Amino acid sequence: MEESREELREKFHRRLAAHDCKLTRQRKDILEVIISEPHSHFNAEELYEKVQQMNPEVGLATIYRTLDLFCDLEIIHRLDFDTSYKSYELNVEDQHHHHLICLQCGTITEFKDSVLEKFEQDLEKTHNFDIVDHHIKFYGYCEECSSNKGESKNGK
């Protein structure tokens, strides 16, 4: 069952306190923006723009420092999509998923697949290996970009 916004907020506030990290106004605002869209993927600049709407006093350097801290505390995950910037997502436990990345527009779509989960279990059993993590990314073209490519090929 998915955690509510309030449950996520409380869980991450406790995690900060457990590591003797102050919950400054800036950190609180940054966390609030991240929690407001728990399934989104974002980079530092996108987060900065959203936080600015809440608190214009938060600088980009504060965003970067806070992202590093939140990664260290496993509040968020840093994702590597082979782009020139780092992407992040909220660490929602027990919700392991994979990503489809559009090479044209950059859209990132999350998906879960029981076949991949079974494959992982079979690997563990076959190789007597305890898998603790994995990351699967598929690159291609989303539906919209695929249709646009077809239209441009037909001269439309």
C-alpha positions as CSV (number, residue, x, y, z in Angstrom):
1,M,0.0,0.0,0.0
2,E,1.3,3.4,-1.0
3,E,2.3,5.8,1.8
4,S,0.3,9.1,2.1
5,R,2.0,12.4,1.7
6,E,1.8,13.0,5.5
7,E,3.3,9.5,6.2
8,L,6.2,10.3,3.8
9,R,6.7,13.7,5.3
10,E,6.9,12.2,8.8
11,K,9.1,9.3,7.8
12,F,11.7,11.6,6.2
13,H,11.6,14.2,9.0
14,R,12.4,11.3,11.4
15,R,15.2,10.2,9.1
16,L,16.8,13.6,9.1
17,A,16.5,13.8,12.9
18,A,18.0,10.4,13.4
19,H,21.1,11.6,11.5
20,D,21.3,14.8,13.5
21,C,20.3,16.9,10.5
22,K,18.4,20.1,11.1
23,L,15.1,20.5,9.3
24,T,15.8,24.0,8.0
25,R,13.1,25.9,6.2
26,Q,14.9,25.4,2.9
27,R,15.2,21.6,3.4
28,K,11.5,21.5,4.5
29,D,10.5,23.4,1.3
30,I,12.6,21.2,-0.9
31,L,11.3,18.0,0.7
32,E,7.7,19.3,0.3
33,V,8.2,19.9,-3.4
34,I,9.6,16.4,-3.9
35,I,6.9,14.7,-1.8
36,S,4.2,16.6,-3.7
37,E,5.0,14.5,-6.8
38,P,6.2,11.2,-5.4
39,H,6.4,9.4,-8.8
40,S,8.1,12.1,-10.7
41,H,11.7,12.3,-12.0
42,F,13.5,15.6,-11.7
43,N,16.8,17.3,-12.1
44,A,18.3,20.0,-9.8
45,E,17.2,22.8,-12.1
46,E,13.6,21.6,-12.3
47,L,13.5,21.2,-8.6
48,Y,15.0,24.7,-8.2
49,E,12.3,26.3,-10.3
50,K,9.5,24.6,-8.3
51,V,11.1,25.5,-4.9
52,Q,11.5,29.1,-6.1
53,Q,7.7,29.4,-6.3
54,M,7.5,28.4,-2.6
55,N,10.6,30.1,-1.3
56,P,12.5,32.5,-3.6
57,E,15.4,32.7,-1.0
58,V,16.5,29.1,-1.8
59,G,19.5,29.1,-4.1
60,L,20.7,26.6,-6.6
61,A,23.7,25.7,-4.4
62,T,21.3,24.9,-1.6
63,I,19.4,22.6,-3.9
64,Y,22.5,20.7,-4.9
65,R,23.7,20.3,-1.3
66,T,20.3,19.2,-0.2
67,L,20.0,16.7,-3.0
68,D,23.4,15.2,-2.0
69,L,22.2,15.0,1.7
70,F,18.9,13.4,0.7
71,C,20.7,10.8,-1.4
72,D,23.1,10.0,1.5
73,L,20.0,9.6,3.8
74,E,18.2,7.5,1.1
75,I,15.3,9.9,1.0
76,I,15.8,10.1,-2.8
77,H,17.7,8.1,-5.4
78,R,20.1,9.5,-7.9
79,L,19.4,8.1,-11.3
80,D,21.8,7.7,-14.3
81,F,20.0,8.0,-17.6
82,D,23.1,8.7,-19.5
83,T,22.3,12.4,-19.9
84,S,24.4,15.5,-19.2
85,Y,22.5,16.0,-15.9
86,K,21.6,13.9,-12.9
87,S,18.0,12.9,-12.4
88,Y,16.4,12.0,-9.0
89,E,13.3,10.3,-7.7
90,L,11.8,9.9,-4.3
91,N,12.8,6.7,-2.5
92,V,9.4,5.0,-2.0
93,E,10.3,1.7,-0.4
94,D,8.8,-1.6,-1.7
95,Q,8.0,0.1,-5.1
96,H,10.9,-1.2,-7.2
97,H,10.4,-0.3,-10.8
98,H,12.2,0.1,-14.1
99,H,12.3,2.9,-16.6
100,L,11.5,3.6,-20.3
101,I,13.4,6.6,-21.6
102,C,12.4,8.4,-24.7
103,L,15.5,9.4,-26.8
104,Q,13.7,12.3,-28.4
105,C,11.7,14.1,-25.7
106,G,13.4,12.7,-22.6
107,T,10.1,11.5,-21.1
108,I,10.7,8.9,-18.4
109,T,8.0,6.3,-17.8
110,E,8.1,3.9,-14.8
111,F,6.9,0.3,-15.1
112,K,6.8,-2.9,-13.1
113,D,7.0,-6.3,-14.6
114,S,6.4,-9.6,-12.9
115,V,8.4,-11.5,-15.6
116,L,11.5,-9.5,-14.7
117,E,10.9,-10.2,-11.0
118,K,10.6,-13.9,-11.7
119,F,13.8,-13.7,-13.8
120,E,15.6,-12.1,-10.9
121,Q,14.4,-14.9,-8.6
122,D,15.5,-17.6,-11.1
123,L,18.9,-16.0,-11.3
124,E,19.4,-16.0,-7.6
125,K,18.4,-19.7,-7.4
126,T,20.3,-20.9,-10.5
127,H,23.5,-19.1,-9.5
128,N,23.1,-19.3,-5.7
129,F,23.5,-15.5,-5.7
130,D,21.8,-13.0,-3.4
131,I,20.8,-10.0,-5.6
132,V,20.4,-6.8,-3.5
133,D,19.7,-4.3,-6.3
134,H,19.5,-3.9,-10.0
135,H,18.6,-1.1,-12.5
136,I,16.9,-1.7,-15.9
137,K,16.5,1.1,-18.4
138,F,15.0,0.7,-21.9
139,Y,15.7,3.5,-24.4
140,G,13.5,4.1,-27.4
141,Y,10.7,6.4,-28.5
142,C,7.4,7.2,-26.7
143,E,4.1,6.9,-28.5
144,E,4.0,10.6,-29.3
145,C,7.5,10.8,-30.6
146,S,7.0,7.6,-32.6
147,S,3.9,9.1,-34.3
148,N,5.8,12.3,-35.0
149,K,8.7,10.4,-36.6
150,G,6.2,8.5,-38.8
151,E,4.6,11.8,-39.9
152,S,7.9,13.4,-40.7
153,K,8.9,10.4,-42.8
154,N,5.7,10.7,-44.8
155,G,6.3,14.4,-45.5
156,K,3.6,15.7,-43.2
